[in-house]
Amino acid sequence: MRHFLEIDDLSKPELDQVLHLASAASSPTVLANRAMALIFEKPSARTRNSMELAVVALGGHPVYINNEEIGLGKRETVADITRTMASFHAAIGARVFQHSMVEQMAAVNAVPVVNLLSDRGHPMQALADLLTIQQEFGKLRGCSVAYVGDANNVAFSLALAATLAGMEFRIASPAGYSFNEAALARISNVRKATQTLQIFDDPHQAVQGANVVYTDTWTSMGQETQAAQRRNDFAGFTVDAKLMSTAAHNSIFLHCLPAHRGEEVTDDVLDGAASRVWVQAANRMHAARGLLVWLLREANR
């Protein structure tokens, strides 16, 4: 049974297949007369809408389940809930606080499990990011991505995705907010001799000549008590017009949303000519469609 808990669950050829399927104008109805469970410990506008519409596009029925209805690991064990959901559904997607939850689901090996977000990674977002970059530049290999901000779950999945796709990945973070050793080791596992991972503490150095400039909120869901400290620590890391001007002449700006306008990004960048954030948001659905077609075909082999 194949699962999708992180980008490097795919090989490079498999990643190419998923992106090809995501780019198709239409998809086979691999979920006809079947359903997919969408379990949300953490709410999300883009994840819920993109996943539900992707399931419908594949002929299936999405079932949204919030944590109050099932109590992951509290009312029942994660394994028992997974077995129950697998008796109804062809696949399970879960947006959770702790990555161990999706790992426990996948360990049951009953139906494919998709990580819709965890504290460790956001691989569905990374698929949409690659799809957006590929549409813009006609390729991935050789392009450079500069991520400005917290080396969080979004940054980790993006780093894995960019590296796997043969891109150059750069990240600029304040002291104490860069990748830890475990994250760096995992990213290194998918690197080739020709690929580079560069770490900076100066966003201007990271963005210089980059094809893609990317940022995310400084304070993620569940970190609200740290907001004031993070605003102070990330001073100077706002993506503004001056910073964007140092990127490549045809560069684009990406953000996984929601954005805190005036903090990690200014209005003129988010709404500017280089911004592709709304295309990127729409691609969440197309990326989900491609991933589910590939995953369900693998399950039926």
N, C-alpha and C positions, 0 to 999 in steps of 0.2 A: 504494500500500500504506500503510495507516494503522498506526502504532505507538503505544505508550503508554510513553514514557520519562519524562514528567513531566505533572503535572496540566494545565498550560496547553497540552498537545497537544490538549485538548478545548476546544471553544467552550462558552459557557454553555448553549445548548440541548442540546449533546451531553452535557455533564455531567448535566443534568436527565434525559436519556434513560437514561444509565447507572444513575443512582440509582433511577429508576423500575423498570428491569429487575431491579436488586438487591433491590427491595422485593417483587417478585412471589413468590407462594407456590411457584411451580414455574417451570421454564425450558424452552425448546425444546431438544431434543437436537442442538445444532449441531455437536457433536463425535462424533456417532454413527459408530462404526467408524473413528475417527481418534484420534490421540494428540497429546499436548503434551509437549515437552521442558522439564524444569525443572532448570536448571543452577545449582548452588550453589557459589560460591567461599567464601561465608560461611554457616555453618550457622544454622538457625532453626527453632524448634518451631512457632510460629504460621504462618509463611510456608509451610513445607512442608505442614503439615496443611490449611490453608485452601485452598491451590492444588490439592492432590491431590483433595480432596473436591469442589471446584468443578468440576474436569475430569470427575470421575465423575458428578456431578449433570447434566452436559451430555451424558452418554452416551459420554464419551471415556476414554482410557487415559493416565494420567499416568506419565511416566518420569523418575524422580529420577536426576540425574547429578551426582556430586561432581567437583570440579576435578581430583582425582588421575586420574580416568578419561580426561579429555580435554586437560588442560593448556592452558587458554586462552592463546593468544599465545606459548606455549612449545613444546609438541610440534607444534602446528600454528598457522597464523595464525587469528585470530578469524574472518576472512572465510571461510576454508576450512571451519572447524568449523561455521559458520552454514549454509553451503551443504549440508554433509553432513546436519546436523540437519533442514534444510528438506526433504530428500528423503524423510524418514520422518514428519515431524510437521507438523500444521496450524498450530502456533504454537510460539514459544519464549519461555520466561520465564527471566530470569537475575538472580541475587542476587550482586552483584559488589563488589569493593573500589573499583574505579575506574569512574567514569561513562563514560569513553571506551570501555569494553568494550561496553556496550549501544549506544552510538552507532555503533560499528563493525559490530555485528550488524545494526542497522537499516539501515545504508547498503547492505547487500547487497540489501535489498528483496525477499527471497524469500518470507517469511511474516511475519505480525505478530510483533513483539518487544515483550515486556512487561518493564519494569524492576521487579523484585521488591525492590530496594534497591540503592543505590549510595552512594558518598561524598557525592554532591550532593543526592540526594532519595530519598523513600520514598512515591511516589504511591499505591501500593496501600493503605498505612496511611491516607493522607489520605482516600481514598474511604470507607473504613470509618468514619473519624471523622465525615465529613459525614452518612453514613447514620445513625449513632447520634444525632447532634444533631437531625437531621430527625425521627427517630422520637420523640424526647423532647419537642420543642417544636412539632412539626407544621409547621415551616418552617425555612428557613435565613436568608433575607434579614432583616436587622435584628437578628439575634442577635449577641452579642459573645463573642469567645474571648480569654482571657488565657493566654498561654503563659509559664511561669516556668522559666527555665533556659537551657541552651546553645542558641544559634541554629544548631542542627545540621541534618542532612538531614531529619529528621522535622519540625522547626520550619519549614524552608523550604517543603516540600511542603504543610504545613498552612496556611501563610500564603498561598500561591498558591491553594489550594482555597477557603479562607474568603473571600478577596478576589474570586475568580471567582464565588462563590455570593452575593455581595452582603452579606457579613458584616463586622463590625468586628473587626479583628485587632490585639491588643496583645501586646507581648513585653517581658519584663523579664529582663535578663541582666547579669552582672557586667561590669566593664570588660574589654575584650578578647575577649568571647565573644558579641558581637552580630553581626548580619548584616553581611557585607562589601558593598562598593559594587556589585559585580556582582549579588549576590542582591537588593539593594534595587531596582536598575534593572529586573530581571526582574519582581519583584512589582509595580512601578509600571506595567509594561506592561499589566497586566490590571485595573488600578484604574479606577474611574469617579469622576466628580466627587463623588458622594454617599458613597463608601466611604472609610474611614479606616484608616491603619496608624499605630499609636502605639508608640514605643520608649521604654522606661523603664529606669532602673537600680535602681528600688525596686519589689519585687514587690507591695507593698501598694497602690501607685498603679495598677499594671496590673490587679490583681484587683478593685478597687473597683467593685461593681455589675455585674460580668461574669456572663453566663449560663453560660459554660463555663470551667472552670479546668483547665489541661492542663500536664503536666510529663513529662519523660523523664529517663533516667539522666544523671548528670553525666559519666560516663566510658563512652564507647561502645566496642564491640568494636574492637580494634586500638589503643586508647589506654591500655591497662593501665599503662604506665610513667608516665603522667601522673596516675594516680588520687589520689595523696597531695596533689599540687599543686592538683588540681581540687577536692578536698574542702575545702581551705583557701580557695580562691578563691570557692567557692559557699556559704560560710557565710552564713546569713541568707536563703537562697533555698529552704529546705525548705517544701513545702506542708503545713501543719499545720492543726489545727482553728481556730486563731486567724486564720490567713490566709483560710481558707475562709469564715469568718464575715463577712468584708467583701464577699464576692461577693453577687449577687442572691439573694433569699430562696429561689428555686426553682432555684438553680444546680446543675450537675452537675460531677463530677470525672472526667477522662479521663487515661489513661496508656497508651502504646503497648506497654508491657511488654517485657522483664522489668523488674521494679521492684527497686531496692535500698532495701528498707524501712529507715527511719530516716535515710536520706540525703536524697534529693529529695522523699520523701513519708513521712508517718508512718502507722503501722498504722491508727489510728482514722479517717484519711481514706480510705486505700485500701480498707478494709473497711467504711466507713461508709455511711450512708443515701444520701449524694449520689453515691457511686461508681457508675459505669456501666462499669467497666473490663472486666467479664466479658461484658457485652452487646457492648461495643466489640470484644473479641477474637473473639466469635462472628461479628460482622459482617464480619470479614476474609474469611470464606468467601462470604458473600452478596455483598459488594462485588466479589469476584473473579468470581463467577458472572455478575453484571450486566455487568461490563467485558468479559468474554470473549464473551458473546452479542453485544454491540454491535460489538466489534472484528471478530469473524468474519463478521458480517453485512456490515460494511463491506468486508472482504476479498473477499467474493463478489459485490459489486455489479458 
